């Protein structure tokens, strides 16, 4: 393996790790804001909300505590 291949692989792994961590960093207040904005027609807020609430690490708990997000 060349050093370039290793560097590209490490960069891709870091990008995936950062994006996965950022999905879990949202607070309930922020997600409620996305939900409210989504209901008002903000498509970007809808996309963010969907990405965050369908995170497998948290989805079961959020479905139990916030069923309104999943309607």
C-alpha positions in Angstrom: 0.0 0.0 0.0 1.2 3.4 -0.8 1.2 6.2 1.8 -1.3 8.1 -0.4 -3.8 5.2 -0.1 -3.3 5.0 3.6 -3.8 8.7 4.0 -7.0 8.7 1.9 -8.3 5.7 3.9 -7.6 7.5 7.2 -9.3 10.7 5.9 -12.4 8.7 4.9 -12.6 6.9 8.2 -12.2 10.2 10.1 -15.0 11.8 8.0 -17.4 8.9 8.7 -16.5 9.0 12.4 -17.1 12.8 12.6 -20.4 12.6 10.8 -21.6 9.8 13.0 -20.7 11.6 16.1 -22.3 14.8 15.0 -25.7 13.1 14.6 -25.6 12.2 18.2 -24.6 15.7 19.4 -28.0 17.3 18.8 -30.1 18.0 21.8 -33.8 17.4 22.2 -34.3 21.2 22.0 -32.6 21.3 18.7 -34.5 18.3 17.3 -37.7 19.9 18.5 -36.7 23.0 16.6 -36.1 20.9 13.4 -39.5 19.2 13.9 -41.3 22.6 14.3 -39.4 24.1 11.3 -40.2 20.9 9.2 -43.9 21.2 10.0 -43.7 24.9 8.8 -42.3 23.7 5.5 -38.5 24.0 6.0 -37.1 21.1 3.9 -33.6 21.4 5.2 -34.9 21.1 8.8 -36.9 18.0 7.6 -33.7 16.4 6.2 -31.7 17.1 9.4 -34.4 15.8 11.6 -34.7 12.6 9.6 -31.0 12.0 9.7 -30.8 12.6 13.5 -34.0 10.7 14.6 -33.3 7.7 12.5 -29.8 7.2 14.0 -29.9 3.5 15.2 -28.1 4.3 18.4 -30.9 6.5 19.7 -34.0 5.7 17.6 -35.6 3.2 20.0 -35.4 5.6 23.0 -36.5 8.6 20.9 -39.5 6.7 19.5 -40.6 6.0 23.1 -40.0 9.4 24.5 -41.0 11.5 21.4 -43.6 9.7 19.3 -44.6 13.0 17.7 -41.4 13.0 15.8 -42.3 9.9 13.9 -45.8 10.8 12.7 
